[in-house]
Amino acid sequence: MTMMDYNEFVGHILSETETTLEFKTATIGIITLRKDQIKRREKIISNGSTNGLLWAENRMAYRYFIRNSAYNLKKGEAVYQNAWILINNIDVGVTDNFSIGLGTVPLFLFGGGTSPIWLTPRLSIPIEADKVNLGVGALVGTTVGNDFDNTSFGFGFGNVTLGDKNKNITLGVGYGFADGEFASRPTFNLAGMIRTGKRSYLISENYIITTGFETIVALSLGGRFTGKRITLDYGGYFVPNLGTFAIAPWLSVSIPFGNARN
């Protein structure tokens, strides 16, 4: 439990009213907290996947580097992500199983004529709690700018995630489209996440993209560090088809905000 003054309490909720919580801690016993002074509640887990240690629930389990898992943000949660300064995205949990995102690359700030902007609605369907989840969603965008030469584009996808929020693997398939025309061949995605510590994760996100001319394979490996108020993703992508060993680095910063419903 994090308060408005950033004091933190770990324990069990004994009872709850509209205005207060009765909270039992291991060090100072039973205390009463005013709900309007609670900044954030976090579920603490301690089981086999955490080696018995007290770890906060993984709030970033809904996303790898770029693609999403079949988990979702909880109602009231929100995350702002910035990748390489230019790529900006905000995701908001509308319900515990439905979220929507808004993103843009504001090229107009750097003298560009047009800038892409997109929406990303996503629905998660729990099949078996912490074991099997299905997800469907889309990225729907257009370009805006002074020349009014707008172009629509997007990507529709479905995926399945096996495992819990600390250790999982996701298989996804989707089709891209531009100006109303869908791609003739699908894009496949395989991603995984393993929690390696209280605040650290190992992440891999990989793609098979088939065009009318060739099949492109993109492989990645990296990590994630989750601080109390900021999350850092880092890693690199390797494309074997290029014929040379070159790694495209990935770096993004995410800032969770909002309050999840408990």
Backbone as numpy.savetxt, mean C-alpha at the origin, in Angstrom:
# Nx Ny Nz CAx CAy CAz Cx Cy Cz
-1.67 2.38 21.77 -2.52 3.56 21.77 -1.63 4.80 21.77
-1.79 5.67 20.77 -1.02 6.90 20.69 -1.93 8.08 20.96
-1.55 8.93 21.91 -2.36 10.07 22.29 -1.99 11.31 21.47
-2.80 12.35 21.61 -2.54 13.59 20.90 -1.21 14.22 21.29
-0.78 13.99 22.53 0.51 14.52 22.99 1.65 13.54 22.72
1.35 12.47 21.91 2.31 11.46 21.48 2.79 10.53 22.60
2.15 10.56 23.76 2.36 9.50 24.73 1.78 8.20 24.17
2.43 7.08 24.47 1.98 5.80 23.95 1.72 4.83 25.10
0.64 4.06 24.98 0.28 3.06 25.97 0.05 1.73 25.27
0.57 0.65 25.87 0.38 -0.70 25.36 -0.36 -1.50 26.41
-1.45 -2.14 26.00 -2.22 -2.92 26.96 -3.49 -3.46 26.34
-4.53 -3.65 27.19 -5.79 -4.23 26.75 -6.94 -3.28 27.07
-7.89 -3.18 26.15 -9.11 -2.41 26.39 -10.05 -3.25 27.24
-10.41 -2.72 28.40 -11.32 -3.44 29.30 -12.78 -3.09 29.03
-13.03 -1.81 28.77 -14.39 -1.37 28.48 -14.32 -0.07 27.69
-15.42 0.27 27.03 -15.44 1.46 26.17 -16.81 2.09 26.20
-16.85 3.42 26.36 -18.08 4.18 26.24 -17.96 5.11 25.04
-18.91 5.98 24.86 -18.87 6.91 23.74 -17.72 7.90 23.88
-17.29 8.16 25.12 -16.29 9.21 25.34 -14.98 8.71 25.95
-14.97 7.52 26.56 -13.76 7.07 27.26 -13.44 5.61 26.98
-12.19 5.26 27.30 -11.72 3.88 27.26 -11.14 3.54 28.63
-11.47 2.36 29.13 -10.80 1.84 30.31 -9.72 0.88 29.82
-8.47 1.20 30.12 -7.32 0.57 29.48 -6.39 0.01 30.54
-6.00 -1.25 30.40 -5.12 -1.89 31.37 -3.73 -2.04 30.78
-2.73 -1.46 31.42 -1.34 -1.55 30.99 -0.56 -2.44 31.95
0.59 -2.94 31.47 1.41 -3.83 32.29 2.21 -3.08 33.34
2.43 -1.77 33.13 3.33 -1.01 34.02 2.60 -0.12 35.00
1.51 0.53 34.57 0.84 1.49 35.47 -0.58 1.07 35.82
-0.96 -0.14 35.40 -2.27 -0.66 35.78 -3.40 -0.13 34.91
-4.58 0.05 35.52 -5.77 0.46 34.79 -5.87 1.98 34.75
-6.06 2.52 33.55 -6.20 3.96 33.37 -7.43 4.23 32.51
-7.95 5.44 32.60 -9.08 5.86 31.78 -8.59 6.92 30.79
-8.85 6.69 29.50 -8.41 7.60 28.45 -9.61 8.25 27.78
-9.50 9.53 27.55 -10.53 10.25 26.80 -10.36 9.95 25.31
-11.44 9.54 24.65 -11.35 9.13 23.25 -11.00 10.31 22.33
-11.39 11.53 22.73 -11.07 12.67 21.88 -9.59 13.06 21.97
-8.85 12.42 22.88 -7.42 12.67 23.00 -6.59 11.53 22.39
-7.27 10.53 21.82 -6.56 9.42 21.19 -6.29 9.76 19.72
-5.03 9.77 19.37 -4.64 10.08 17.99 -4.75 8.86 17.09
-4.30 7.70 17.61 -4.31 6.49 16.78 -4.34 5.24 17.66
-5.14 4.27 17.24 -5.11 2.95 17.85 -4.40 2.00 16.90
-3.56 1.17 17.44 -2.88 0.15 16.64 -3.02 -1.19 17.32
-3.39 -2.19 16.53 -3.48 -3.53 17.04 -2.08 -4.11 17.17
-1.74 -4.62 18.35 -0.44 -5.23 18.59 -0.59 -6.74 18.48
0.30 -7.35 17.69 0.23 -8.80 17.50 1.44 -9.45 18.15
1.24 -10.67 18.62 2.31 -11.46 19.21 1.97 -12.92 18.99
2.54 -13.51 17.93 2.24 -14.89 17.60 3.44 -15.53 16.93
3.22 -16.64 16.25 4.32 -17.34 15.61 5.02 -16.52 14.55
4.26 -15.68 13.83 4.88 -14.89 12.76 5.74 -13.75 13.30
5.60 -13.42 14.58 6.42 -12.36 15.18 7.44 -12.92 16.17
7.55 -14.25 16.21 8.46 -14.91 17.16 8.14 -14.54 18.60
6.85 -14.28 18.86 6.42 -13.97 20.21 6.66 -12.54 20.65
7.24 -11.70 19.77 7.52 -10.31 20.11 6.30 -9.44 19.85
6.23 -8.28 20.52 5.13 -7.35 20.33 5.42 -6.45 19.13
4.66 -6.65 18.08 4.81 -5.84 16.87 3.49 -5.16 16.54
3.56 -3.93 16.07 2.36 -3.25 15.59 1.89 -3.91 14.30
0.58 -3.87 14.06 0.03 -4.44 12.84 0.61 -3.72 11.62
0.82 -4.46 10.55 1.40 -3.92 9.32 0.35 -3.08 8.59
0.42 -1.75 8.73 -0.54 -0.86 8.07 -0.27 -0.71 6.58
0.92 -1.13 6.12 1.27 -0.98 4.71 1.14 -2.30 3.95
0.42 -3.26 4.51 0.29 -4.57 3.85 -0.50 -4.48 2.55
-1.20 -3.38 2.31 -2.02 -3.26 1.11 -1.19 -3.01 -0.15
0.10 -2.69 0.00 0.90 -2.32 -1.17 2.31 -2.86 -1.06
2.87 -3.24 -2.22 4.29 -3.58 -2.30 5.02 -2.29 -2.71
5.80 -2.29 -3.80 6.40 -1.04 -4.25 5.39 -0.21 -5.04
4.86 -0.82 -6.11 3.92 -0.12 -6.99 2.55 -0.77 -6.93
2.52 -2.08 -7.13 1.27 -2.81 -7.18 0.72 -3.09 -5.78
-0.58 -3.41 -5.75 -1.27 -3.66 -4.49 -1.42 -5.15 -4.23
-1.52 -5.49 -2.96 -1.91 -6.84 -2.59 -3.44 -6.87 -2.52
-4.01 -8.01 -2.12 -5.47 -8.10 -1.98 -5.92 -7.69 -0.58
-4.98 -7.22 0.26 -5.37 -6.56 1.50 -5.74 -5.12 1.19
-6.32 -4.43 2.15 -6.75 -3.06 1.90 -6.53 -2.21 3.14
-6.62 -0.90 2.96 -6.62 0.00 4.10 -7.92 -0.16 4.89
-7.85 0.10 6.19 -9.06 0.09 7.00 -9.81 1.42 6.81
-11.08 1.39 7.18 -11.88 2.61 7.10 -11.24 3.72 7.92
-11.04 4.87 7.29 -10.46 6.02 7.98 -8.96 6.13 7.85
-8.28 5.06 7.41 -6.84 5.14 7.19 -6.54 5.83 5.87
-5.41 6.48 5.80 -4.98 7.13 4.57 -3.46 7.14 4.51
-2.93 7.09 3.29 -1.48 7.07 3.09 -1.13 7.96 1.90
-0.19 8.87 2.13 0.37 9.66 1.03 1.72 9.06 0.64
1.91 8.80 -0.66 3.16 8.24 -1.15 3.78 9.18 -2.18
5.09 9.37 -2.05 5.86 10.13 -3.04 7.03 9.28 -3.48
7.14 9.08 -4.80 8.24 8.31 -5.38 9.05 9.20 -6.29
10.34 9.28 -6.01 11.26 10.08 -6.84 10.76 11.51 -7.05
10.17 12.09 -6.03 9.73 13.49 -6.00 8.55 13.75 -6.94
8.57 13.19 -8.15 7.57 13.50 -9.16 6.26 12.75 -8.99
6.30 11.49 -8.56 5.10 10.66 -8.52 4.42 10.81 -7.17
3.19 11.27 -7.18 2.45 11.53 -5.95 1.14 10.75 -5.95
0.81 10.15 -4.80 -0.41 9.35 -4.72 -0.94 9.37 -3.28
-2.27 9.45 -3.15 -2.95 9.38 -1.86 -3.99 8.28 -1.92
-3.96 7.35 -0.96 -4.95 6.28 -0.84 -5.74 6.49 0.45
-7.06 6.27 0.38 -7.94 6.46 1.53 -8.85 5.25 1.67
-8.94 4.71 2.88 -9.86 3.61 3.15 -11.28 4.13 3.35
-12.16 3.81 2.42 -13.56 4.23 2.51 -14.33 3.30 3.44
-14.12 1.99 3.28 -14.58 0.98 4.22 -13.38 0.09 4.52
-13.59 -0.95 5.34 -12.48 -1.85 5.64 -12.04 -2.66 4.42
-12.89 -2.72 3.39 -12.58 -3.54 2.21 -12.55 -2.75 0.90
-12.82 -1.44 0.97 -12.81 -0.63 -0.25 -12.02 0.65 -0.02
-11.12 0.94 -0.95 -10.33 2.16 -0.87 -10.29 2.83 -2.23
-9.91 4.08 -2.24 -9.77 4.81 -3.50 -8.53 5.68 -3.40
-7.83 5.79 -4.52 -6.61 6.58 -4.55 -6.67 7.66 -5.62
-5.85 8.68 -5.44 -5.73 9.78 -6.40 -4.25 10.07 -6.57
-3.80 10.11 -7.83 -2.39 10.34 -8.07 -2.13 11.24 -9.26
-0.92 11.78 -9.30 -0.53 12.64 -10.41 0.98 12.75 -10.49
1.46 13.09 -11.67 2.84 13.51 -11.88 2.76 14.95 -12.38
2.97 15.95 -11.52 2.72 17.35 -11.89 3.82 17.94 -12.76
3.87 17.49 -14.00 4.91 17.97 -14.92 4.75 19.46 -15.24
3.54 19.99 -15.07 3.33 21.40 -15.37 4.17 22.29 -14.46
4.56 21.78 -13.29 5.40 22.56 -12.39 6.83 22.70 -12.91
7.19 21.83 -13.86 8.55 21.84 -14.40 8.57 22.21 -15.88
7.53 22.92 -16.32 7.49 23.38 -17.70 6.89 22.41 -18.67
6.36 21.26 -18.18 5.75 20.28 -19.06 4.39 20.75 -19.56
4.00 20.34 -20.78 2.74 20.77 -21.35 1.54 20.04 -20.76
1.67 18.75 -20.51 0.57 17.96 -19.97 1.06 17.15 -18.78
0.11 16.78 -17.92 0.42 15.99 -16.73 -0.61 14.89 -16.58
-0.19 13.68 -16.26 -1.15 12.60 -16.02 -1.77 12.71 -14.63
-3.03 12.31 -14.53 -3.73 12.25 -13.26 -4.60 11.00 -13.28
-4.73 10.31 -12.13 -5.44 9.04 -12.15 -6.18 8.77 -10.85
-7.21 7.91 -10.96 -7.95 7.39 -9.82 -7.72 5.89 -9.73
-7.68 5.35 -8.49 -7.45 3.92 -8.32 -8.43 3.35 -7.29
-9.63 2.96 -7.71 -10.55 2.27 -6.80 -10.13 0.81 -6.65
-10.25 0.27 -5.41 -9.85 -1.12 -5.16 -10.80 -1.76 -4.15
-11.17 -3.00 -4.42 -12.05 -3.77 -3.54 -11.34 -5.04 -3.11
-11.33 -5.31 -1.80 -10.76 -6.53 -1.26 -11.87 -7.46 -0.79
-11.70 -8.75 -1.05 -12.71 -9.74 -0.69 -12.04 -10.82 0.16
-12.19 -10.77 1.49 -11.58 -11.79 2.34 -12.28 -13.14 2.14
-11.50 -14.17 1.83 -12.02 -15.52 1.69 -11.81 -16.31 2.97
-10.61 -16.25 3.51 -10.27 -16.86 4.78 -9.34 -15.91 5.51
-9.73 -15.47 6.69 -9.01 -14.42 7.41 -7.53 -14.74 7.55
-6.70 -13.77 7.13 -5.24 -13.85 7.25 -4.64 -15.01 6.47
-5.40 -15.56 5.52 -4.86 -16.66 4.71 -5.10 -16.46 3.22
-6.33 -16.14 2.84 -6.67 -16.00 1.42 -7.53 -14.75 1.23
-7.09 -13.85 0.37 -7.85 -12.65 0.03 -7.84 -12.45 -1.48
-8.98 -12.03 -2.02 -9.08 -11.68 -3.43 -9.21 -10.16 -3.55
-8.73 -9.62 -4.67 -8.82 -8.18 -4.89 -9.10 -7.86 -6.34
-9.87 -6.83 -6.58 -10.11 -6.31 -7.93 -9.97 -4.80 -7.87
-9.56 -4.22 -8.97 -9.42 -2.77 -8.99 -9.02 -2.27 -10.35
-8.76 -0.99 -10.40 -8.40 -0.37 -11.68 -7.62 0.91 -11.42
-6.84 1.27 -12.39 -6.23 2.60 -12.47 -6.82 3.26 -13.70
-7.51 4.37 -13.51 -8.16 5.09 -14.61 -7.64 6.50 -14.63
-7.03 6.90 -15.75 -6.41 8.22 -15.79 -6.58 8.94 -17.10
-6.13 10.17 -17.08 -6.12 11.01 -18.26 -4.97 11.99 -18.14
-4.70 12.70 -19.20 -3.68 13.75 -19.17 -4.37 15.11 -19.27
-3.86 16.06 -18.51 -4.42 17.41 -18.53 -3.29 18.40 -18.77
-3.63 19.49 -19.43 -2.61 20.49 -19.71 -3.16 21.61 -20.55
-2.29 22.53 -20.89 -2.71 23.72 -21.62 -3.13 23.43 -23.05
-2.61 22.33 -23.62 -2.92 22.06 -25.01 -4.23 21.29 -25.20
-4.88 20.87 -24.08 -6.17 20.17 -24.11 -6.14 18.89 -24.93
-4.95 18.34 -25.18 -4.82 17.09 -25.92 -4.89 15.93 -24.92
-6.11 15.73 -24.37 -6.27 14.75 -23.30 -6.26 13.33 -23.85
-5.61 12.45 -23.14 -5.53 11.04 -23.50 -5.93 10.20 -22.30
-6.87 9.28 -22.50 -7.29 8.41 -21.41 -6.42 7.15 -21.42
-6.17 6.62 -20.24 -5.36 5.42 -20.11 -5.73 4.72 -18.81
-5.27 3.50 -18.66 -5.57 2.83 -17.41 -5.15 1.37 -17.41
-5.56 0.69 -16.33 -5.18 -0.70 -16.13 -6.20 -1.33 -15.19
-6.85 -2.40 -15.64 -7.78 -3.14 -14.78 -7.12 -4.44 -14.34
-7.35 -4.85 -13.08 -6.62 -6.00 -12.58 -7.42 -6.78 -11.55
-7.01 -8.02 -11.35 -7.50 -8.85 -10.27 -6.31 -9.57 -9.66
-6.37 -9.87 -8.37 -5.25 -10.56 -7.74 -5.73 -11.42 -6.57
-4.87 -12.32 -6.16 -5.12 -13.17 -5.00 -3.88 -13.12 -4.12
-4.08 -12.91 -2.82 -3.00 -12.86 -1.85 -3.12 -14.04 -0.90
-2.03 -14.79 -0.78 -1.97 -15.93 0.13 -1.03 -15.58 1.28
-1.50 -15.74 2.52 -0.69 -15.43 3.68 -1.25 -14.30 4.48
-0.61 -14.01 5.63 -1.07 -12.92 6.49 -0.36 -11.62 6.11
-0.57 -10.57 6.90 -0.02 -9.27 6.56 1.48 -9.17 6.79
2.05 -10.14 7.51 3.49 -10.12 7.75 4.28 -10.98 6.77
3.61 -11.93 6.16 4.29 -12.82 5.21 3.27 -13.27 4.18
3.40 -12.81 2.94 2.41 -13.14 1.93 3.01 -13.10 0.53
2.24 -13.66 -0.39 2.59 -13.65 -1.80 1.34 -13.33 -2.59
1.47 -12.54 -3.65 0.33 -12.10 -4.45 0.57 -12.40 -5.92
-0.43 -13.02 -6.55 -0.41 -13.24 -7.99 -1.50 -12.39 -8.61
-1.13 -11.58 -9.58 -2.09 -10.68 -10.20 -2.05 -10.76 -11.71
-3.17 -10.42 -12.33 -3.25 -10.36 -13.79 -4.11 -9.17 -14.16
-3.75 -8.50 -15.23 -4.51 -7.33 -15.63 -4.30 -6.98 -17.10
-5.14 -6.06 -17.56 -5.06 -5.58 -18.94 -4.96 -4.05 -18.93
-4.03 -3.54 -19.70 -3.93 -2.10 -19.86 -4.84 -1.62 -20.98
-5.15 -0.33 -20.97 -5.95 0.25 -22.04 -5.56 1.70 -22.24
-5.82 2.18 -23.44 -5.55 3.58 -23.78 -6.56 4.02 -24.82
-7.20 5.17 -24.57 -8.22 5.72 -25.47 -9.29 4.69 -25.82
-9.72 3.89 -24.83 -10.80 2.95 -25.03 -10.41 1.61 -25.61
-9.17 1.44 -25.99 -8.70 0.19 -26.58 -7.90 -0.61 -25.55
-8.33 -1.86 -25.28 -7.62 -2.72 -24.34 -6.46 -3.43 -25.03
-5.43 -3.72 -24.26 -4.31 -4.50 -24.77 -4.79 -5.90 -25.12
-4.18 -6.51 -26.12 -4.60 -7.84 -26.55 -4.02 -8.94 -25.68
-3.01 -8.61 -24.88 -2.36 -9.62 -24.03 -2.28 -9.10 -22.60
-2.40 -10.00 -21.62 -2.41 -9.58 -20.22 -1.00 -9.31 -19.69
-0.96 -8.62 -18.58 0.26 -8.44 -17.79 0.13 -9.24 -16.50
1.16 -10.01 -16.19 1.15 -10.81 -14.97 2.09 -10.19 -13.93
1.70 -10.33 -12.69 2.49 -9.76 -11.59 2.60 -10.78 -10.46
3.81 -10.97 -9.94 4.04 -11.83 -8.79 4.86 -11.04 -7.78
4.31 -10.88 -6.58 4.96 -10.07 -5.55 4.89 -10.78 -4.21
5.84 -10.46 -3.35 5.86 -11.07 -2.03 6.44 -10.13 -0.99
6.08 -10.38 0.26 6.53 -9.55 1.38 6.80 -10.45 2.59
7.94 -10.27 3.23 8.28 -10.99 4.46 8.73 -9.98 5.50
8.11 -10.03 6.67 8.52 -9.15 7.75 9.76 -9.73 8.42
10.82 -8.94 8.48 12.09 -9.43 9.02 12.40 -8.86 10.41
11.57 -7.93 10.89 11.80 -7.33 12.20 10.63 -6.46 12.58
10.77 -5.75 13.69 9.69 -4.91 14.18 9.28 -3.85 13.17
10.25 -3.32 12.44 9.95 -2.23 11.50 10.50 -2.48 10.10
10.96 -3.68 9.81 11.61 -3.94 8.52 10.94 -5.08 7.76
10.98 -4.96 6.41 10.37 -5.93 5.52 11.28 -6.16 4.32
11.21 -7.37 3.78 11.84 -7.71 2.51 10.74 -7.81 1.47
10.91 -7.13 0.32 9.86 -7.05 -0.69 10.43 -7.41 -2.06
9.66 -8.17 -2.84 9.99 -8.44 -4.24 8.72 -8.25 -5.07
8.85 -7.57 -6.20 7.71 -7.28 -7.08 8.17 -7.51 -8.52
7.48 -8.38 -9.24 7.96 -8.83 -10.55 6.84 -8.85 -11.58
7.19 -8.58 -12.83 6.20 -8.45 -13.89 6.59 -9.26 -15.12
5.57 -9.74 -15.82 5.72 -10.28 -17.17 4.77 -9.50 -18.06
5.33 -8.71 -18.95 4.55 -7.82 -19.82 4.73 -8.28 -21.26
3.62 -8.66 -21.90 3.68 -9.15 -23.27 3.07 -8.11 -24.20
3.85 -7.66 -25.16 3.37 -6.73 -26.18 3.21 -7.48 -27.49
2.87 -6.77 -28.54 2.76 -7.41 -29.84 4.08 -7.80 -30.44
5.19 -7.34 -29.81 6.51 -7.59 -30.39 7.39 -8.48 -29.52
7.24 -8.40 -28.19 8.12 -9.16 -27.31 7.51 -9.30 -25.93
8.13 -10.17 -25.13 7.75 -10.34 -23.74 8.83 -9.75 -22.85
8.45 -8.84 -21.99 9.39 -8.15 -21.12 9.21 -8.67 -19.69
10.31 -9.05 -19.07 10.31 -9.51 -17.69 11.03 -8.46 -16.84
10.38 -8.00 -15.78 10.97 -7.03 -14.85 10.99 -7.64 -13.46
12.18 -7.74 -12.87 12.36 -8.34 -11.55 12.81 -7.27 -10.56
12.40 -7.40 -9.31 12.82 -6.41 -8.32 13.08 -7.08 -6.97
13.89 -6.40 -6.18 14.15 -6.83 -4.81 14.50 -5.59 -4.00
13.99 -5.53 -2.79 14.28 -4.37 -1.95 13.70 -4.55 -0.56
13.51 -3.45 0.11 13.05 -3.52 1.49 12.16 -2.35 1.85
11.67 -2.40 3.08 10.81 -1.34 3.62 11.15 -1.14 5.08
11.25 0.13 5.46 11.42 0.50 6.87 10.21 1.33 7.28
9.54 0.92 8.34 8.36 1.63 8.81 8.65 2.31 10.13
8.76 3.63 10.10 8.90 4.39 11.32 7.54 4.71 11.90
7.52 5.47 12.97 6.25 5.82 13.61 5.41 6.75 12.74
6.06 7.61 11.96 5.31 8.59 11.18 5.70 8.59 9.71
6.59 7.69 9.28 7.02 7.69 7.90 7.48 6.29 7.52
7.29 5.92 6.25 7.71 4.63 5.72 8.60 4.86 4.52
9.72 4.14 4.47 10.67 4.27 3.37 10.75 2.94 2.62
10.50 2.97 1.31 10.68 1.82 0.43 11.92 2.04 -0.43
12.72 1.00 -0.60 13.94 1.13 -1.39 14.22 -0.21 -2.07
14.79 -0.14 -3.26 15.10 -1.37 -3.98 15.52 -1.05 -5.40
15.47 -2.07 -6.25 15.86 -1.88 -7.63 15.17 -2.87 -8.55
14.96 -2.46 -9.81 14.35 -3.29 -10.85 15.41 -3.69 -11.87
15.33 -4.95 -12.29 16.26 -5.48 -13.29 15.45 -6.09 -14.42
15.79 -5.72 -15.67 15.09 -6.21 -16.86 16.07 -7.05 -17.68
15.99 -8.39 -17.59 16.94 -9.24 -18.31 16.91 -9.05 -19.82
15.76 -8.65 -20.38 15.64 -8.51 -21.83 16.58 -7.47 -22.41
17.05 -6.55 -21.60 17.90 -5.49 -22.13 19.25 -5.99 -22.59
19.66 -7.16 -22.13 20.93 -7.72 -22.57 22.13 -7.21 -21.81
21.94 -6.20 -20.97 23.02 -5.66 -20.14 22.55 -5.63 -18.70
23.48 -5.72 -17.77 23.11 -5.71 -16.36 22.98 -4.27 -15.90
21.74 -3.82 -15.79 21.46 -2.46 -15.32 20.29 -2.52 -14.35
20.41 -1.83 -13.24 19.36 -1.81 -12.22 18.76 -0.41 -12.14
17.44 -0.35 -12.29 16.73 0.92 -12.12 16.33 1.03 -10.66
16.85 2.00 -9.91 16.55 2.10 -8.48 15.11 2.53 -8.22
14.59 2.10 -7.08 13.26 2.52 -6.63 13.40 3.13 -5.24
12.80 4.29 -5.06 12.82 4.96 -3.76 11.52 5.72 -3.58
10.83 5.46 -2.50 9.60 6.18 -2.22 9.44 6.40 -0.73
8.70 7.43 -0.37 8.40 7.76 1.01 6.90 7.80 1.16
6.39 7.14 2.21 4.94 7.12 2.49 4.69 7.68 3.88
3.61 8.44 4.00 3.23 9.04 5.28 1.80 8.62 5.59
1.61 7.68 6.53 0.25 7.32 6.95 -0.39 8.44 7.76
-1.68 8.65 7.55 -2.41 9.61 8.38 -3.87 9.14 8.44
-4.69 9.90 9.12 -6.07 9.46 9.32 -6.14 8.52 10.51
-7.34 8.13 10.87 -7.56 7.25 12.01 -8.39 6.04 11.58
-7.86 4.85 11.84 -8.58 3.64 11.51 -9.69 3.39 12.52
-10.78 2.82 12.03 -11.85 2.40 12.92 -11.46 1.08 13.57
-11.62 0.97 14.87 -11.27 -0.26 15.58 -12.53 -0.94 16.09
